[in-house]
Amino acid sequence: YNGGKTTSQTRQAKNDVYAARAQLLSQEQTVFYNVVQAYVSVVTDQKLLDLQDNNQQVMKRQLHDTQTQFNLGEITMTSVAQAQASLAQAEQQVKVAQGNLEIARENFRQLVGDYPAARLTPPQPLVLPVASKAQAGSVATANNPDVIAAEFTDASAKDAVDVAFSALMPQLSLQASAYDESGSSGQNIFTRGASVTGQLTVPLYQGGQEYSAIRSARAKQQEAFAAVLAAQRKACADATQAWEGMTSSRSAVLATNAEIKANAIALDGTEREELVGTRTTLDVLNAQQALLTAQIQQVQNISQMVNYSYDVASAIGRLTARDLNLPVHEYDDEKYYDAVKFAGFGTGGGADQDAGITPDGAMVATPASASGQAVP
């Protein structure tokens, strides 16, 4: 008996394992979230490039029509210059959009390992298991991986206090031995015996070192508890802020839809009025720019709505391969733990195999899709 030190150290080690598991889930969520953002960025920048390309073609036709009218003497050179300036601006915006798309593609490649396809399927907002901002905050406070990791770290720190306290407890050790001896050859002499030795050590004063260790452990536990509160508040804030962002983005999508329809009608009317001379070329260019601005804003609104939905999922701890029902093998940390928790020797290769990882770090096997073929 060593004052409960071994028991406390065992609990501490288990809590460290549980904290590490939660940290692994947090890292998994971070990877998925970064990939989602990269995917959404590629789709968004591709749509913005399409809009700018289309606007460039519209500006070319507008300049052609304006020059034709100028040649016929219907308008002045001012209108031609305005159309030329709009085309130059459109060409510049195409170059900017092309650069943004290439940056997004490179970021996608950095995270995924390969370039995205030429045309990706537009992402949709994630269907969430929470129905309100309050529920999102409550679930995040209890289920966020960073919160769970902080709670187990706090439990481990409490165990460390118990370990430090064990230095003040009595120490008891027992030693038993038995022997069986026979005499030299020719002598019929046998000796048998056994002994049990016990030693009780009661600490009296050790220079204050043990009390210093206890104070230090308590201070670290208080720090760990404060980290739990900070993690809970951050998780709740992240969830509720993301929920508000998702809600406002959804409202913005609906409002911008109406704006796009109105701008399209206004542009058509302005073009018709220009033909009869009641509107100028500048009026048409302004109407076209208003429609383009609304279309660009709509693309950005949709991308924000998608990203915010994944923000909520990450905050409430629901952005893992299991929660997303991805057709991939998962790393089984429980199998690894069961394989090594009583291991007195070994490098862990067999435990890695049990958990689903090959020696080079790859997954043991690739799951089959519904069609029976491997999923890349």
ROVEXDREN-727486 format. One record per residue (C-alpha): x, y, z. Coordinates in pm, whole numbers, plus 32768, in hexadecimal, padded with zeros to 4 digits. Layout:
XYZ...
end
This chain:
800080008000808E81507F9A7F838242800E7EA482157EDE7FAF82967DF07F9481777CF97E18818E7CEA7E2683067CB37F3182E57BA77E5E81E17AF37D2F82C87AF57E0983E57A807E8F8319795D7D2F82B478F37CB7841C78FD7DE48480782C7D7E8378772D7C1883FA77237C93855F76FB7D7284F275DA7C48844875347B83858B75457CAB864A74B87CB7855073997B488596734E7B8E870A735A7CA686E0725E7BC5860A71827ABF871D71847BC68821712D7C3587586FFF7AD1872B6F827A7B88986FB97BAF890F6EFB7B5B88276DD979F288A26DD37A668A0A6DC87B5B89B96CB17A4A89076BEC79548A256C187A608B206BB47AA48A666A6F79318A556A1778FB8BC06A787A248C4569B479BF8B75688578628C0B688C78F18D6868B579D68D2D678B78AA8CBA66BD77F18DF86719791A8ED366BE794B8E18657677DF8E4D651E77F58FBB658079258FE3649F78628F586378773F904063C6782C916A63D178BF91066281776690FD61E377109246628B784992E961FE77FD926060A3769A92E460AE77129433613378129458601E770894025F1D762595105FA8774696065FA9779395BB5E3D762896025DEC763E974B5EA5753D96EA5FA97621971A60D9776097D2613178C1975A6170787E977A62E3779E964862DD78A79585621E79AE95E2632078C6957564387893942263917A0B93FD635B7A4F944764C9794C9347653779E7923E64567B43928864DE7ABF926666407A12911E65E67B55909365547C0F90F366907B0B9046676A7B2B8F0966997CA28F0266DC7C678F3468517B648E1E68577C4F8D33679D7D608D76689B7C768D3C69C17C068BF1692B7D6C8B7A68FF7DBB8BD56A677C8A8B126ADC7CEE89E56A0A7E4E89E66A9B7DC389FA6BFC7CDE88D46BAE7E06880C6B2C7ECE88586C677DBA87C96D437D3B86A86C6E7E7386456BB07DE686796A537D4B878D69857BCF87A769807B08873E68507AC0884167467958885F67BE78FF8807692377A087C2699E771D88FA6A4F771D88B96BC775E188C66C9675B7893A6DFF75E7881F6EF674B0878C6F9674EA87CA7108747286FF72347414883E72EF72E4891772AF73358A61735B744E8B4573C974138AEE75377422897B74EE755F89A7742376058A5F754475968959764176128834756E775C88E37526779A891F7698777687AB76E077F0870575A0790087DB75057A43870B74F57B14882675847A28883976AE7A3986C176E27BB486C776CA7BC387E177CA7ADE872278B77BB485EA78AD7CED86BD78D47C4D87557A0A7BFE85F77A8E7D6785937A4E7DDE86C57B0E7D01865F7C347DA385077C2C7EF685B27C307E9086597D777E4085027E097F9184837D92803C85A37E447F7185627F817FE483F87F84813B84707FF6809C84C881477FFD83748175809B82498228814F81528147812A7FDF818A81F57ECE80E481EE7D56811A82F47C5B80B082C17AE480CB83BF79CF809183CD785580B584E9775D80A4852275E7809D8684756980E18716740E80F3885B73A081968996732E80E489A271D68045898170C0814088D07198823C875F71748265872672DA82D1861473B9824185CD751E82A1849875DC823D84297735829D8370786E823B837579D882A0829F7B0B827383307C6482A6825F7D9E82BB82D87F0482B8820380308311828A818882C081DE82BB834C825A840682B98298851083BF83558629831A8405862A81C98475879181B183278810812B835A877B7FD3821A86AF7FDE814A87DD804781E288AB7F308183879A7E38801C879B7EBB7FFE89147E99808B89037D3A7F9987EE7CD77E7288B07D647ED489EA7CA67EEB89237B637D9788887BA77D0189E27BD97D9B8A487A8E7D07891379E77BAE89627A767BC48AC579F17C1B8A31789D7AD9896478AB7A0A8A9D78E47AC08B5477CD7A8C8A3076DC79198A1E773178E88B9276FA79A78B8D75B378E68A5E753277998AFF758C77FF8C4874EC787C8B9B73B077378AD7738E764B8BFA73CC770D8CEC72F1771A8BEF71D675A58BB171FD755D8D2571E376418D3C70B475918C18700D743B8CAF7054749A8E076FD2753D8D6E6E9C73FF8CAB6E5173358DEC6E6C74308E9E6D8D740B8D8F6C8472938DC56C7772B68F3F6C6C73C18F366B5E72EA8E4F6A8971E28F5F6A8172EE90636A3A73748F9C691272188F78687B71D690EB68A47327914C680E72EF906466E6719E910966A17239926266CA7353920D65D97262918F64D2719192C964EF72C293AC64E37341930263A671ED932D630071DE949A6367733D94D162DC72C5945A618871BF956D617C72AE96726202721F96AA635D734A9606640974BE962E63D775D5953163B276469587651374EE95296596750A93D464F2766A939F657875F993FB66D674D4930966C175B991F3664B76AB923A6767759092336867752090DD67EA7685905767F076BD90DA69517581902C69CB75E58EE66922773F8EF369C176A68F3B6B1475BE8E116AEE76E08D256AAB77908DA86BE176528D8B6CB276288C1E6C5577948BCC6CA077788C796DF2763B8BB86E4576E88A6E6DF6781E8AC76EBD77528B396FE9769289F06FED77DC89357008784D8A2F7110772389C871E4776B885671AC78D5888672167875894A734E777F883F73C478748723737E77BB8691725478B886BD713E795E8567713E796A844F703F786E838C710C777A84B07129779984FD6FB67766838D6F5A789D838F6E8078F682446DD37A4E822E6E767AF581566F7D7B1281FF70CC7C3D81EB71B27BCB811272D67C7881AD74027BC280C374F27C587F90744B7DB1802D745D7D7B807C75CE7D067F1A761B7E367E8C75667F3B7F5576247EAA7FA7777A7F487E74781E806E7E4E773081B97E3477E782867E3F76A982627E69753182667F8A743B80EF7F9473F980F37F0A72977FEC7E0672E57F187F0B73957F2A7FEB72627EB27EC8718F7D8F7E8B727D7D337FFB726E7D347FF670F17E84809270987FA47FF86FD58110803470408134814B6F3D800882046FCF7F0781AB6EC57DB8810B6F0B7DB47F8F6F067CA67F786DFB7BC980566D297A5580276D5C797B7FBF6C39786480986BB8770380236B7B77647FB86A1A78747EDA6AA579947FB16A2A7A96805B6B007A5381BF6B647B84829D6B29
end
